[in-house]
Amino acid sequence: MTVDAPGIRFELKRSSNPVPAAERAEALSHLTFGTLFSDHMAVARWSQDRGWHSAEITARAPFPIDPASSVLHYAQEIFEGMKAYRTADGRALLFRPEENARRFNQSARRMAMPELPEADFVAAVEGLVAVDQDWLPEGEASLYLRPFMFASESFLGVRPSREYIFCVIASPVGPYFKGGSKPLTLWVSQNYSRAARGGTGEAKCGGNYAGSLAAQAEASTKGCDQVVFLDSAENRWVEELGGMNLFFVMADGRLVTPSLGTILPGITRKSIIEMASAEGHIVEERPYSFDEWQADAASGRMKEAFACGTAAVVAGIGTLRHAGGEFTIGDGQVGPTTEAFRHKLVGIQRGAAPDSFGWTREVARAG
């Protein structure tokens, strides 16, 4: 069997040693996040002289990496995060995979890496979900998909690599945050910055996340779930969390979200903007300062705030802590607007609500 795409063909080579059904069922019965993996992976290679080639969906296995591989020294690496969902009637759905494909190529351009045609990206993801549908959990769990690409040429010199490996792996996951849908407590970092103008903030590359880890560790010592980053120039403007975008719900129904430029253009963020606009909400994409956040929370001008991203979908924010103290948003609980957006978005993703936007894509099981 092959999974066809306009540019390359992913040949299916089924694993000769898949996880036994009983063992898989046991593993799926107590999921965490990102520690369990399915039987297969999609792989394609790129070289300067051949372009994209050697595409296959094959047994998941380690890559042999030369100690001089470019990714280990110069960090040419990008990735995506997306999910497949099991519907109540047993179908497998993807959510806006073409948006992930588009953003993947935006990241590739910024990191001087080759672009993968969008149809090929989607074919790789669909092919993996098709062959590993037995790993797609039921209920509130999902199959997290991680497409990524890294520089694999062996050389020591500062230039773009001439060889790359693209891969997609799959991980059945439970909730991203422990404790269900309780409101998040955030730490505002005033010692670390995530990105700067002209940097890689809009690219989904590993280095951005590596640079956020010290700040996230600091947040953990403060008893917080996530870290909020401010801009690097003035240390004033709210940008995003370590791995999620932000929205502020005003008392008059408006939504405010920080402008793009140094933050990741989240697909969940984009979907909420489109959904909110269709429902008649005014959505403002603009700079929003930390001082405004404090003042609006104190005055009641802002009723709710929430974070959003593929892993957690939509998560309400209850408390902010910072070097000068802390403050509560609204009554400190998940607000009705936040909950409504989460309910509608999850409903579409799982096929439980009408998809008037055409966002979902069904994947048939591989023959």
N, C-alpha and C positions, 0 to 999 in steps of 0.2 A: 504494500500500500504506500502511496505517496500523498502528501498534502501539497496541493498545487498553489502556487502564487505566481504573479507575472514575471518575477525576476529569478527566483530559485525554487527548487522542489525539495521539500523535506521528506526524505525517505524514512519510513517507519521501520525500526528494528526493535521489536519487542524484547523486553528483559527476559532472560532465561531463568531468572531467579527472583520473581516478584515476591513481595511480602505475602505470606499465607493469609487467607481471608479472615480466619479467626484472630490472628495476631493484629491484622489491620483494624478489625472491629474493636478490639480491646484498646488499641492506641487512640482511635477516634472517640472513645467514650470519655476520655479525660484530657481534653486539649488545653494547651497553653498557647503561647504565641511564638511561632518561628523556630520550634525545636524539632518538629516532625516533618519528614519529607516524603514525597510520593516516589513511585518506582522509576519514573522516566525524567528526561530533560530534553529540551530542544537545543540544538547546537548548529552554528554555522560559522565559517571562517572567512576572513577577508585578507587579501594580500595585495600589494600595490600592482603586481603584474597580472593577477587573476581576477581581482574583484571578489564578489561574494561567491563562495563555493563550499562543497562538502557539507551540505545541509542535511541534517537527520534528526529524527526523534528516537532516542536510544536510551539504554539503561543509565540511570543516574550513577555517576562515578566521578572520582577526583580527576582534576586536570594535572598532567605533568607540567611543572613550571620550572623553567631554567632560572638559576639564581640571578641571571642578568636580565630577566624579563623586564621590559620597560615599565610595566605597571608597578613593580616593586620599588622602583627608584624615582619615577616621575609622575606616578599617580594618575595616569590616563585611564579613567574608569568612570562609567555612568551607569545608572540603573533606573528602573521604574518600579512602581508598586501598584498592583491592581488585584481584583478578586473575581472569582467565579462563585456563583450562588446556586444552591439547590432549591428549586421551587417546591411548593407543597405537592404538586403532581409529578415530581421527579425529574423535571427538566433541568438542564444546566444553562445558566445565563451569565454572560459577560456584561460589564457596564462600561460603555463608551470606550472600547479598546482602541478605536482610531485616534482618540484624544491622547492616549498614552503613546501611541506610535508617533504622533506629531510632536509631542513634547520630548520624546526620546531623541528625535533628530535635532531639535533645538539645542538640547544638551550636547549632542555630538558635534554640532557646528562650533559651539563655544569651546569645547575641549579639543578641537583640531582632530576629530575622529571621523571616520567615514559614516555617511548616512546609510541607514537600512531602509529600503522602500517600505512605505507604510503597509502596503498589502502583504509584504513578506513578514513584517513584524506581527501583524494580526494572524497570519497563517501559522506562524510558529506557536503563538499563544493558543489558538484554537486547536491545533494539532495535539499539543500537550494535554489540554483539558479533555479532548476527545478520547485519548488513550488511557488517561488516568482518572476517568469519571468515578471509579470505585472509591477514590480518595476524597470525593466531594461530600462533605458532611451535611447532615440534615439539621433542621432547627435554626438556631441563631448563629451557628458556626459557619465558616466559609472556607474556600480554598484560596489562600493568598498566593499570588503569582509574582515572581521576581524576574523580569527580563533584565539583563545586564550585558555590558560589553567592556572588555578590557584589552589593553595593549599587550601583545604577547611576543613581540620581537625581542630577541636577545641582543642587547647593545647597551653601552654606557656612553650616552651623549645626549645633550639637550636638544631634541627635535621630535616632531611627531613620529610615532612608531609607523612602520611599514607593514605590520601584521596585527590582526585583531581577532578575538574570539567573541562571538555573540552567543548568549545562552539564556534559556528560560527554565527556572526550576519552580516547583510547586510545594506549598506547605499548608496542610490543614490547620486552621487556627481557631482559637476561641477568642474571647474579648481582649482587646488591646490593653485596656485599663482594668485592673483587678477591682472587684467591688461593684461591677455593673455600671449603671447609669448615674452614679452619685456625682455631684458637682466637683469639678477639679479645683485644686488649690495651686496657684502659680507663684513662681518666684521671678521677680523682675531683675534681670542681670544688669548691673551697671559697671561691671569690670570686664566683660567679654562682649565682643561683637561677632555676629555671624557672617556678615557680608558688607561690601562697600560698593559704591558706584564704579562700574567698569570691571568688577570682580566676577565671581562665579555664582552669585546668589540666586540667579534665575535658572541655573543649570542643576540638574539632579545628579550631582557627582559625589562620590564618597568623601572627598576632602571636606565638603561643607559640613557633613555630619561628624567627621572626626574632630573638626574644630569646635563643635557644639558640646562635646562630651564633658569637658571640664566644667562648663556652665551648668550642664544637667546634673553633674555630680554635686555641685554647690547647691542646686535647688533641692536635691535629695536630703542634704544635711539640714535644710530648713524645713523639712517635712512637707515638701511640695511635690506635685505630680509631674510638672513640666516647668521649663524655663521660658520666660518672655525675653526676646531680644529687642533692644532699641537700636536706632541707626548709629553707624560708626562715626559720622561727621559731627553731630551735635549731641549725641546720647540723649535724645529727646523724643524722637518719633517712634511709635510702636511699629514693629515690623511683623514678626511671626514667632511661633514657638519653635522648639527644636525640630519638630517634624510636622507641624500643623499650621494652617492659616487661621486668622481671627476675624470674627464679626462682632459688631456692637449693635444691639437693638435699642433704638431710641423710643421714648414715650409716645411719640407721634406716629410710630410704625415704621419709620425710616430705618434702613440698615446702613451701617458704615463699615467699610473694610479697607485696610491699608492698601495703598496703590502698589502696583507692580513696579519692578525696576531692580530691586535688590532682593526680592522675595520670590519663592517658588510659585509659579502659576498653577495652583492646585486644581485638579479636575473636579474634586468635590466642591471647592470654592466656586469654580465656573458654573457648576450645576446649580448651586444654591442661588447664585446671582440670576441665572436664567429662570429658575423656578419662582423666586421672589418677584422678579419683574413681571412674570406672567400673571401673578396673583395680585398685582397692583401696588406692590411695595415700591417705594423710591429707594434705590440702592446707590449709595455714594462711594465711589472708589477714590479715596483721597488720603492725604497725610492726616494722621490722628496722633496727637501727642499723649505722652504718659500723664502730663498735667491735666489735659482734657479728660482723660479716663478717670482720674481721681475726682475731679470737680463734677463730672456728669454723674458718677456713681453716688456722690454725696448729695447732690441736689435732686436726684430722682429723674433727671433728664434722660439718663440711660437706665433701662429696666433690666436688660439681660446682656450677657456676652457669652459667646460660645466659640469653640475651636472646631476645626473640621479637617478631615483628611481621609485617605483610603482606609487606613488601619482602624481608626476609631469611628469613622463616619462623622457624627456630630456629637460633641461633648460639651455640656454646659459648664460654665465657670462660676464658682461661688465666691472665692476669696483670692485676693492678691496680696502677697507679702513682698516687702522691699526693705532696703536698708533703713528707711525712716519709719517703718511700722507696717501696718496692714490695713486693708479695707475690704468691705463686703459689697458685692453687686446684688442689687435688689434685696430679696430676703435670704440670699445665700443658697438658694435651691435652684434646680434646673427649671427655667422659666417656660411658660406655655408656648411662646414662639419658637424657642429652641426645640422643644419636644415635638412641635408640629412639623418642623422641617426634618427632623430626624425620622419621624414616623413616615412622612411622605416619601422621603428619599429611600429609606430601607424598603418600603413597600414596592417601589418601582424596581429596585435592584433585585428583589426576591420574587418578582412576578405576582405580588399580592395586590398591587394597585395598577390602574391603567397607566400605560406608558405613552402619554400623549406627545412626548418629545421624541420618541423613537430612539431612546438611549440604550436599550438592551439588545443583546444579540445572542440568539440561541445556538448552542453547540451540540451537535449530534454525537452520540457515542461512536467511537471508531469501530469499524467492522472487523 
